[in-house]
Amino acid sequence: MKDGGHTLTADLLLQAYQIGVFPMSEGRNDPDVFWVDPRMRGVFPLDGFRISRSLARTMRRGHFTVTVDHAFADVVRGCADREETWINDTIFQLYEELHHAGFGHAVEVWEGPRLVGGVYGVAIGAAFFGESMFSRATDASKVALAYLIDHLRLGGYQLFDTQFITPHLARLGAVEIPRDHYRAMLVDALSKEASFGRPGPIPSAQDVIQRNAQTS
């Protein structure tokens, strides 16, 4: 399914997520957007992420700083900053609109003043739809994912949709499920409430590691 960039709106995008489809483009210079509804869907069980010993050491070392919703647009730019990307100008603008409307969220990882990793997605009900992540330093995207999953657990989310599954995500605990199973989980999650914007400071690395050990 294709949709000219001028007809696609943020509201339509939210409706698409709620019926289980998501947008992609053939490339950054292709103005068209098409809808994707995979036969097999990638999901991340919120109790399935494993913080390895090496990742825990990296987190405890303290040379990364983590923020939430501090630099959403920069995270999307980081995700698009690769040779081949499905994020064209239309998609970039729509996710910025979703962020300003309170649906688009990001976790950012910093090394000093430099943004070195992050992950972003869309939250509706108790479902979080992960869109993309990037890394410019060793383990930066894994740190972002660890903090995101901790944030989702604390906020009451029950579905973390990764859309597709990659060998990297599979090693971290993501799994594939059939479309019908995914849609049943989606309907249930959309009927629940969760909060991405929990008040309070960013948890320490040790808190994230300890909670992960208790739930995984």
Phi, psi and omega per residue, in radians:
M1 nan 2.323 3.129
K2 -2.123 2.629 -3.107
D3 -2.433 2.092 3.081
G4 -0.983 2.493 -3.061
G5 -0.997 -0.505 -3.053
H6 -1.344 -0.225 -3.098
T7 -1.769 -0.264 -3.076
L8 -1.451 2.291 -3.129
T9 -2.157 2.885 3.103
A10 -1.097 -0.663 3.122
D11 -1.107 -0.734 3.107
L12 -1.116 -0.655 3.116
L13 -1.095 -0.749 3.092
L14 -1.092 -0.714 3.097
Q15 -1.103 -0.677 -3.139
A16 -1.091 -0.786 3.114
Y17 -1.010 -0.659 -3.057
Q18 -1.292 -0.227 3.034
I19 -1.893 0.099 2.996
G20 1.666 0.252 3.102
V21 -2.072 2.768 -3.120
F22 -2.493 2.799 -3.025
P23 -1.640 2.626 2.986
M24 -2.566 2.846 3.004
S25 -2.170 2.754 3.107
E26 -1.200 -0.405 -3.130
G27 3.130 2.945 -3.054
R28 -1.075 -0.458 -3.098
N29 -1.724 0.049 3.095
D30 -1.603 2.073 -3.082
P31 -1.295 -0.251 -3.083
D32 -1.463 2.694 3.077
V33 -2.196 2.388 3.090
F34 -2.126 2.726 -3.111
W35 -1.645 2.465 -3.092
V36 -2.109 2.336 3.125
D37 -2.405 1.403 -2.995
P38 -1.091 2.525 3.070
R39 -1.156 -0.675 3.045
M40 -1.996 2.305 -3.020
R41 -1.959 2.415 3.045
G42 -1.489 2.286 3.043
V43 -2.362 2.697 3.127
F44 -2.004 1.799 3.064
P45 -0.984 2.254 -3.040
L46 -1.192 -0.239 3.030
D47 -1.828 0.249 -3.040
G48 -1.869 -0.103 -3.115
F49 -1.350 2.297 -3.134
R50 -1.905 2.061 2.997
I51 -1.484 1.882 -3.113
S52 -1.213 2.905 3.114
R53 -1.060 -0.693 -3.126
S54 -1.191 -0.686 3.107
L55 -1.172 -0.707 3.096
A56 -1.047 -0.716 3.098
R57 -1.075 -0.750 3.116
T58 -1.064 -0.775 -3.118
M59 -1.144 -0.708 -3.118
R60 -1.246 -0.419 -3.093
R61 -1.066 -0.542 3.008
G62 1.431 0.243 3.125
H63 -1.532 -0.079 2.998
F64 -1.839 2.512 2.979
T65 -2.004 2.408 -3.103
V66 -2.000 2.389 3.044
T67 -2.282 2.865 3.106
V68 -2.191 2.210 3.104
D69 0.986 0.618 3.129
H70 -1.689 -0.521 -3.081
A71 -2.568 1.008 -3.047
F72 -0.969 -0.912 -3.076
A73 -1.066 -0.641 3.132
D74 -1.176 -0.582 3.075
V75 -1.161 -0.765 3.114
V76 -1.084 -0.720 3.087
R77 -1.077 -0.706 3.112
G78 -1.090 -0.684 3.121
C79 -1.175 -0.544 -3.120
A80 -1.488 -0.191 -3.042
D81 -1.459 1.202 3.098
R82 -2.606 2.926 -3.026
E83 -1.043 -0.781 3.105
E84 -2.096 2.243 -3.137
T85 -2.496 2.618 3.072
W86 -1.676 0.038 -3.098
I87 -1.626 1.757 3.056
N88 -1.653 -3.090 -3.082
D89 -1.076 -0.679 3.140
T90 -1.079 -0.840 -3.136
I91 -1.115 -0.731 3.115
F92 -1.014 -0.833 -3.115
Q93 -1.136 -0.681 -3.135
L94 -1.142 -0.699 3.125
Y95 -1.224 -0.565 3.026
E96 -1.095 -0.727 3.092
E97 -1.077 -0.751 3.127
L98 -1.120 -0.640 3.096
H99 -1.108 -0.823 -3.124
H100 -1.157 -0.442 3.120
A101 -1.502 -0.050 3.087
G102 1.645 0.145 -3.130
F103 -1.813 -0.512 -3.120
G104 -1.601 2.331 -3.069
H105 -2.420 2.712 3.134
A106 -2.510 2.626 2.929
V107 -1.980 2.235 -3.078
E108 -1.963 2.504 3.092
V109 -2.107 2.226 -3.060
W110 -2.070 2.532 2.946
E111 -2.071 1.744 -2.946
G112 1.127 -2.319 -3.137
P113 -1.480 -0.031 -3.003
R114 -1.706 2.271 3.054
L115 -1.328 2.025 -3.038
V116 -2.007 -0.049 3.118
G117 -3.042 2.882 3.112
G118 3.058 2.935 3.098
V119 -2.506 2.511 3.112
Y120 -2.424 2.818 3.131
G121 -3.017 -2.900 -3.051
V122 -2.194 2.358 -3.139
A123 -1.994 2.213 3.051
I124 -2.410 2.221 -3.088
G125 1.015 -2.286 3.089
A126 -1.811 0.438 3.100
A127 -1.965 2.383 3.023
F128 -2.091 2.195 -3.100
F129 -1.812 1.749 -3.139
G130 -1.251 2.284 -3.085
E131 -1.756 -0.896 -3.079
S132 -2.901 2.826 3.037
M133 -2.525 2.847 -3.136
F134 -2.563 2.852 -3.127
S135 -2.568 2.304 3.036
R136 -2.060 0.132 3.091
A137 -2.575 2.617 -3.095
T138 -0.942 2.217 3.072
D139 1.276 0.050 -3.068
A140 -1.097 -0.718 3.140
S141 -1.246 -0.557 3.075
K142 -1.163 -0.677 3.073
V143 -1.096 -0.771 3.107
A144 -1.030 -0.745 -3.123
L145 -1.173 -0.701 3.114
A146 -1.059 -0.772 3.137
Y147 -1.221 -0.670 3.122
L148 -1.072 -0.838 -3.101
I149 -1.120 -0.682 3.061
D150 -1.068 -0.743 3.133
H151 -1.103 -0.740 3.139
L152 -1.157 -0.748 3.101
R153 -1.030 -0.851 -3.089
L154 -1.166 -0.490 -3.122
G155 -1.484 -0.067 3.087
G156 1.568 0.314 3.122
Y157 -1.327 2.668 3.128
Q158 -2.226 -0.159 3.111
L159 -2.327 2.192 3.027
F160 -2.077 1.788 -3.093
D161 -1.543 2.121 3.086
T162 -1.776 0.067 3.113
Q163 1.207 -1.328 3.053
F164 -1.904 2.939 3.046
I165 -2.057 2.404 3.085
T166 -2.032 2.821 3.078
P167 -0.965 -0.640 3.127
H168 -1.098 -0.842 3.134
L169 -1.155 -0.657 3.128
A170 -1.090 -0.682 3.116
R171 -1.128 -0.494 -3.124
L172 -1.514 -0.160 3.069
G173 2.172 -0.060 3.119
A174 -1.237 2.663 -3.122
V175 -2.341 2.878 3.059
E176 -1.847 2.422 3.077
I177 -2.314 2.694 3.121
P178 -1.140 2.715 -3.105
R179 -0.948 -0.774 -3.110
D180 -1.099 -0.721 3.097
H181 -1.101 -0.763 3.115
Y182 -1.049 -0.797 -3.102
R183 -1.105 -0.635 3.081
A184 -1.124 -0.743 3.088
M185 -1.115 -0.668 -3.131
L186 -1.120 -0.839 3.134
V187 -1.005 -0.767 -3.137
D188 -1.114 -0.791 -3.104
A189 -1.162 -0.636 -3.134
L190 -1.199 -0.376 -3.141
S191 -1.449 -0.120 -3.099
K192 -1.842 2.884 3.090
E193 -1.905 2.515 3.046
A194 -2.559 2.910 -3.093
S195 -2.272 2.011 3.066
F196 -1.421 -0.553 -3.047
G197 -1.574 0.873 3.114
R198 -1.061 2.364 3.077
P199 -1.246 2.821 3.061
G200 1.997 2.915 -3.099
P201 -1.284 2.817 3.026
I202 -1.137 2.289 -3.120
P203 -1.130 2.750 3.087
S204 -1.270 2.815 3.084
A205 -1.028 -0.700 -3.114
Q206 -1.117 -0.690 3.100
D207 -1.084 -0.768 3.138
V208 -1.104 -0.785 -3.141
I209 -1.100 -0.745 -3.104
Q210 -1.168 -0.761 3.121
R211 -1.140 -0.637 3.122
N212 -1.101 -0.714 -3.137
A213 -1.137 -0.549 -3.121
Q214 -1.341 -0.452 -3.029
T215 -1.873 -0.335 -3.087
S216 -1.602 nan nan
